Amino acid sequence: MAPFRRNAGRRPDRTARVGAGRAGPWADPMTDVPGTTGSPAAGSARPHLPRRPIWLCRVCATDWPCLTARTLLPLDYVADPVGLSVFLATAMQEAIADLHRLNPAGSPDPKAMYARFLGWAEPRLRIARNRRRIGSADERREPPVPENTIADFWFDPACPYTWTTSRWLLEVAKVRPIDVRWHVMSLSVLNEGRDDDPEGDPDGYLWVPVRICAAVRQQYGPEALGRLYTAMWTVARGDGNWLGELHASLAAAGLPPELAEVGMSTEYDDAVRASHAEGIGLVGDHVGTPIIAATLPDGRRVAFFGPVISRIPVEEDAGRLWDGTLLVAGVPGFHELKGAPHAEPQLDHPG
C-alpha cells in the first residue's frame, strides 16, 4: 500500500485514494508534504523526506522520520491526530516491505519499527497542542532553542562493531539534539608499517570500500556518504556479517554504481589518508575505528574512540549511553573505560 498523495499548495486531502505504484509519491522530490519542510526558523528549506528504499532522510541521512520531521509533522496534524497516525502507519508498512526486500535475511524488528514510526507521535502531538493553545514562542518570549551538538563520526566501513556504533548514534539523534556528520578513516592506513596484521588483510581488500566512501564524500558530501554507509550493510549483504555488493549499495543510496570501480584504484588514497589523519589526530594512533568528536553548543569539543558495543541501544537507552559517554570522555585526565569481553555484534535488530 502506498502512502496518501499530497496536493500542492494545500493540506492533504483526507479522502484521497492511496497513490498507485510501488514507489508511490515518496520517490518524488516533493516539497509540499506537510511536516517535512523546515521553515527559516527551523534552519532548513529542504524537505525532510525519506529516500527509498533505504528510508533515510534526504537531508539528515538519518532514519526517517528524522528529528526535524518528528518536530514538524505534529504541528501540521495538530487538529487531526488520527490522520497523522494513518499517515505514519502507512509509511511504516512501506518501510518494512522495502527493507525486507533489501535484506530478506534480516527483516526489520516490528517493535523497533513501531517505535520509530508511531511510538513518538502522541507525546509530540501533546506538545504541539499545548503550543497552539499558549501561543507562539515569540508571544511567550521563550529563550532560543539551543543549537544542536555536531557529532563528527569517523569510520572504516568494513568494521562490524563500527557499524553497530553508527546505528546507535542514529538512535541517539532521535532522542537528543545532535546532527551526525560522516567521515572516513582506514584500518589499512592505521596498520601500515606494523610487523603484524591485526585485520588479517595481506591483500589489501579493506582498501576497496573505504576508497569508494572517500570518493562519495568528496564528490557528493557527507549526507550521501551516510546513505551509502547504511546501504553497504543493508543491501545484498553476503554471508550476513560483512558488506553487501558494492554496486547495488551505491545504486540503493542514489549514487552512480560505476563509483565502485574507484575501489581498485589509488585515485582517492590521499583523501582517505587526509580524513584518517584528521580523525586520528583528535585521539591518537593507539585507537581504532570509530572516532567520534562531539562539538557542543557552547563550543567545547569532546573526542573519543568508540564506544565499542555489540548491541544497538534504542530510545532512551541510546540517549543515556550518549549522555554518559560525553560525561566521562569530557573529564580532563580521563583515558580509558572497558567492559566485558567482546561479543559478536548484532547487526540487524536493535535492542
Secondary structure, 3 states (H helix, E strand, C coil): CCCECCCCCCCCCCCCCECCCCCCHHHCCCCCCCCCECCHHHCCCCECCEECCCCEECCCCCECCCHHHHHHHHHHCCCCHHHHHHHHHHHHHHHHHHHHHHCHHHCCCHHHHHHHHHHCHHHHHHHHHHHHHHCCHHHHCCCCCCCCEEEEEEECCCCHHHHHHHHHHHHHHHHCCEEEEEEECCHHHHCCCCCCCCCCCCCCCCHHHHHHHHHHHHHHCHHHHHHHHHHHHHCCECCCCCCECHHHHHHHCCCCHHHHHHHHCCCCHHHHHHHHHHHHCCCCCCCCCCEEEEECCCCCEEEEECCCCCCCCCHHHHHHHHHHHHHHHCCCCCCCCCCCCCCCCCCCCCC
